[in-house]
Structures are given as C-alpha cells and as structure tokens.
Amino acid sequence: QVQLVESGGGLVQAGGSLRLSCAASGRTFSNYAMGWFRQAPEKEREFVAGINWSGSSTYYPDSVKGRFTISRSNAKNTVYLQMNSLKPEDTAVYYCAVRAGYYTQNSERWDYWGQGTQVTVSS
C-alpha cells in the first residue's frame, strides 16, 4: 500500500522559512516524478514545485520561483520543499504527490497524494 506522509508545516512570520518533507512508502519511487501542490481556502489546487526522477530537472511557477527549492533523496524515498522568504499569500495546505513519468502541473495526472500539511504565514 502506497503512503505519502508530509511533515514540517506550521506557523511562521512573513519572511521566515520552513522545510517540508514527504516520506513515501509502499514501493520504490526512484523512477517517479515528485511534486508539491498547495491549496488555499476557496482556491484551486496549485502546482508549486516538481522534480524529475533523478533530481536533474525542476520546475517552479513564477509565484514561488527564487524562494522555494524542491529536492529529493531516492535512497530515503523522500522529497523536500525548502520555503524561504515566506509571504502571507503562501498560506495553504501543502500536498506532496508522485507520478510515473514526468512532472506536470495538472493535478489530475498524479498517481499518489499525501494527506497535506498546513502552512500559515502571518503578516
């Protein structure tokens, strides 16, 4: 049974940093893309970072580029999201996801999801 478990969320002041982790179990994900999405109340789920199976390719939308960094450890079946210079508009539930093949911004094309971790940025 595949399971993704996020951790590292919490409350932080604007300008601060958080590091999210997502540990995957149930199979080996070394050939899978991994990614992070977020969803704020009454908003659509937004793709905020993606990384290919080897870690050689990453993607960020303009809203987080230069502030967020995605990385992975295939040995640990874990993906990370380092978030710096956080803003109140980054407040959301953050979800990790994995999919066979390449990353995509389309949330419907991801195969497995974590339960989410709340990130709250105060002004």
Residue, then its C-alpha position, 0 to 999 in steps of 0.5 A: q500500500v502506497q503512503l505519502v506522509e508530509s511533515g514540517g508545516g506550521l506557523v511562521q512570520a512573513g519572511g521566515s522559512l520552513r522545510l517540508s518533507c514527504a516520506a513515501s512508502g509502499r514501493t520504490f519511487s526512484n523512477y517517479a516524478m515528485g511534486w508539491f501542490r498547495q491549496a488555499p481556502e476557496k482556491e484551486r489546487e496549485f502546482v508549486a514545485g516538481i522534480n524529475w526522477s533523478g533530481s536533474s530537472t525542476y520546475y517552479p511557477d513564477s509565484v514561488k520561483g527564487r524562494f522555494t527549492i524542491s529536492r529529493s533523496n531516492a535512497k530515503n524515498t523522500v522529497y523536500l520543499q525548502m520555503n524561504s522568504l515566506k509571504p502571507e499569500d503562501t498560506a495553504v495546505y501543502y500536498c506532496a504527490v508522485r507520478a510515473g513519468y514526468y512532472t506536470q502541473n495538472s493535478e489530475r495526472w498524479d498517481y499518489w497524494g499525501q494527506g497535506t500539511q498546513v502552512t500559515v504565514s502571518s503578516 
